[in-house]
């Protein structure tokens, strides 16, 4: 199965209605889910997860532009330590878990990507989003743009543009290319998260426009 993930596929697509819901968790809670070669980034003794909730549209392999698909993607992205590779700036994430309500996307994603995709129920009513899988539930409600700045969190989350994964005994990095990333802080209420017992909400962002991007093929790296 891993042989399909070695195929160097470059994807193009559109990101619509991006929401980034950010929360801290205890390192002890997430450490068992993280490969030994991936270093969890430290935030005063805790780890940070930047959950992305996005509608992906016109997704297609660059070599097969006629093969297009759309789906809702929600992912728990753990911030990792990679500043030593980027002139002191941490830019990396590790996909702890990813969800969609499309079983076909889950099947293909498990074969071809390192997203760690799973099937879950996604409900959206107005500004409220509820993600459920069995007894686990995540809920949030984003409202208007916030007038209270959170510059430190905005810089931290805005810098993320590459994902690390493990295939066999090799660490791989996949870089995201996009012309812009205008994240804006928004008010967020009703945050609930039973996927993590130690979740502590920190702030939320939205991207108020469509983003055209490329997801480059994973590259093996030396530690």
C-alpha positions as CSV (number, residue, x, y, z in Angstrom):
1,X,0.0,0.0,0.0
2,X,2.8,2.4,0.8
3,X,4.2,2.1,-2.7
4,X,1.3,4.3,-4.0
5,X,2.3,7.1,-1.6
6,X,5.7,7.1,-3.2
7,X,4.3,8.3,-6.5
8,X,5.3,12.0,-6.9
9,X,1.9,13.6,-7.5
10,X,1.5,17.3,-7.4
11,X,-2.0,18.5,-6.7
12,X,-3.7,21.8,-7.5
13,X,-6.9,23.2,-6.1
14,X,-9.0,25.9,-4.5
15,X,-9.4,26.5,-0.8
16,X,-12.9,27.9,0.1
17,X,-14.2,29.2,3.4
18,X,-11.0,28.3,5.4
19,X,-11.4,28.3,9.2
20,X,-8.5,27.7,11.5
21,X,-9.5,26.8,15.1
22,X,-6.5,26.7,17.4
23,X,-6.1,25.1,20.8
24,X,-3.5,23.8,23.2
25,X,-3.4,20.3,24.5
26,X,-1.1,18.5,26.9
27,X,2.0,16.9,25.3
28,X,1.2,13.7,27.2
29,X,-2.1,13.4,25.4
30,X,-0.8,13.6,21.9
31,X,2.7,12.1,22.2
32,X,1.5,8.5,21.7
33,X,0.1,9.6,18.3
34,X,3.4,11.1,17.0
35,X,6.2,9.2,15.4
36,X,9.5,9.3,17.3
37,X,11.3,11.3,14.5
38,X,8.7,14.1,14.7
39,X,9.4,16.7,17.4
40,X,6.4,18.3,19.0
41,X,6.7,22.1,19.2
42,X,6.6,23.5,22.8
43,X,4.2,26.2,23.9
44,X,5.0,26.7,27.6
45,X,5.0,23.0,28.2
46,X,2.0,22.3,26.0
47,X,1.4,21.3,22.3
48,X,-0.7,23.3,19.9
49,X,-3.2,22.0,17.3
50,X,-4.3,24.2,14.5
51,X,-7.5,22.6,13.2
52,X,-8.3,23.4,9.6
53,X,-11.8,23.3,8.3
54,X,-11.9,23.9,4.6
55,X,-14.0,23.2,1.5
56,X,-11.6,21.9,-1.2
57,X,-12.8,22.5,-4.7
58,X,-11.5,21.6,-8.2
59,X,-8.8,19.4,-6.7
60,X,-6.9,17.6,-9.4
61,X,-3.5,16.0,-10.0
62,X,-1.4,18.4,-12.1
63,X,-0.7,15.6,-14.6
64,X,-4.4,14.8,-15.0
65,X,-6.2,18.1,-14.8
66,X,-9.5,16.6,-16.1
67,X,-9.7,14.4,-12.9
68,X,-11.4,16.8,-10.5
69,X,-13.0,16.3,-7.1
70,X,-14.4,18.4,-4.2
71,X,-14.8,17.6,-0.5
72,X,-14.9,19.0,3.0
73,X,-11.7,18.5,4.9
74,X,-11.3,18.9,8.7
75,X,-7.9,18.1,10.2
76,X,-6.1,18.2,13.5
77,X,-2.7,19.6,12.6
78,X,-0.1,19.4,15.3
79,X,2.5,22.1,15.2
80,X,6.0,20.6,15.1
81,X,9.6,21.9,15.6
82,X,11.4,22.5,12.3
83,X,13.0,25.9,12.8
84,X,16.4,24.3,12.3
85,X,15.5,23.7,8.6
86,X,14.0,27.2,8.0
87,X,16.4,29.8,9.4
88,X,14.9,29.6,12.9
89,X,11.3,29.9,11.8
90,X,8.9,27.0,12.6
91,X,6.6,26.3,9.7
92,X,5.7,22.6,10.0
93,X,2.7,20.6,11.0
94,X,1.9,16.9,11.4
95,X,-1.5,15.5,10.6
96,X,-2.7,13.8,13.7
97,X,-6.1,13.0,12.3
98,X,-8.2,14.1,9.3
99,X,-11.9,13.8,8.6
100,X,-14.4,14.0,5.8
101,X,-17.9,12.7,5.3
102,X,-17.0,11.2,1.9
103,X,-16.0,7.5,2.2
104,X,-14.5,7.5,-1.3
105,X,-12.2,10.3,-0.5
106,X,-11.1,8.4,2.7
107,X,-10.4,5.3,0.6
108,X,-8.3,7.2,-1.9
109,X,-6.6,9.4,0.7
110,X,-5.4,6.4,2.7
111,X,-3.9,4.9,-0.4
112,X,-2.2,8.0,-1.8
113,X,-1.6,10.5,1.0
114,X,-0.3,11.0,4.6
115,X,-3.5,12.8,5.7
116,X,-4.5,10.0,8.1
117,X,-8.1,10.3,6.8
118,X,-11.1,9.0,8.6
119,X,-14.9,9.1,8.0
120,X,-16.9,11.4,10.3
121,X,-20.2,13.3,10.3
122,X,-20.0,17.0,9.5
123,X,-22.9,19.3,10.1
124,X,-23.0,23.0,9.4
125,X,-25.9,25.3,10.3
126,X,-25.3,29.0,9.8
127,X,-22.0,29.8,11.5
128,X,-22.0,26.6,13.6
129,X,-20.0,23.5,12.7
130,X,-20.3,20.1,14.5
131,X,-17.9,17.2,13.8
132,X,-18.9,13.9,15.3
133,X,-17.4,10.4,15.2
134,X,-19.0,7.9,17.5
135,X,-19.1,9.4,21.0
136,X,-16.5,12.1,20.1
137,X,-17.7,15.6,19.2
138,X,-16.2,18.9,18.2
139,X,-18.3,22.1,18.0
140,X,-17.5,25.7,17.2
141,X,-19.3,28.8,16.0
142,X,-17.4,31.6,14.2
143,X,-18.9,35.0,14.1
144,X,-17.7,38.4,12.9
145,X,-14.1,39.5,12.6
146,X,-12.4,40.3,16.0
147,X,-11.3,43.8,16.9
148,X,-9.0,42.4,19.6
149,X,-5.6,41.6,18.1
150,X,-3.7,38.4,18.8
151,X,-0.5,39.1,16.8
152,X,1.6,36.3,18.3
153,X,-1.0,33.6,17.4
154,X,-1.5,35.1,14.0
155,X,2.3,35.0,13.2
156,X,2.5,31.4,14.5
157,X,-0.4,30.1,12.5
158,X,0.3,32.2,9.4
159,X,3.8,30.8,9.0
160,X,2.6,27.1,8.6
161,X,3.1,25.9,5.0
162,X,4.6,22.3,5.2
163,X,3.5,18.9,6.5
164,X,5.8,16.2,7.9
165,X,5.1,12.5,7.8
166,X,6.8,9.1,8.1
167,X,6.8,6.5,5.3
168,X,8.7,3.4,6.3
169,X,11.8,4.7,8.0
170,X,12.0,8.0,6.2
171,X,10.8,11.4,7.3
172,X,9.0,13.2,4.4
173,X,8.0,16.8,4.0
174,X,5.2,18.2,1.7
175,X,5.2,21.9,1.0
176,X,2.2,24.0,0.2
177,X,2.6,26.8,-2.4
178,X,0.1,29.6,-2.4
179,X,0.3,33.2,-3.6
180,X,-1.3,34.7,-0.4
181,X,-2.6,33.6,3.0
182,X,-4.7,36.5,4.4
183,X,-5.9,35.0,7.7
184,X,-8.1,37.2,9.8
185,X,-8.9,36.8,13.5
186,X,-12.6,36.1,14.2
187,X,-14.7,35.7,17.2
188,X,-15.5,32.1,18.1
189,X,-18.0,30.8,20.6
190,X,-19.4,27.5,21.8
191,X,-16.1,25.6,21.5
192,X,-16.4,22.0,22.5
193,X,-13.9,19.2,21.9
194,X,-14.1,15.7,23.3
195,X,-11.6,14.4,20.8
196,X,-9.0,15.7,23.3
197,X,-9.6,15.8,27.0
198,X,-7.1,18.7,27.6
199,X,-8.2,21.0,24.7
200,X,-7.8,24.7,25.6
201,X,-9.1,27.1,22.9
202,X,-6.7,29.9,21.9
203,X,-8.2,31.7,18.9
204,X,-9.7,31.3,15.4
205,X,-9.1,32.7,12.0
206,X,-10.9,32.8,8.6
207,X,-9.6,33.4,5.1
208,X,-12.2,35.8,3.5
209,X,-11.4,34.8,-0.1
210,X,-10.7,31.8,-2.4
211,X,-7.1,30.6,-2.3
212,X,-5.5,28.9,-5.2
213,X,-2.7,26.5,-4.2
214,X,-0.4,23.6,-5.0
215,X,0.4,20.7,-2.8
216,X,3.9,19.5,-3.9
217,X,5.0,15.9,-3.9
218,X,6.5,14.7,-0.6
219,X,10.3,14.8,-0.4
220,X,12.4,12.5,1.9
221,X,14.7,14.5,4.2
222,X,17.7,13.8,6.3
223,X,17.4,14.5,10.0
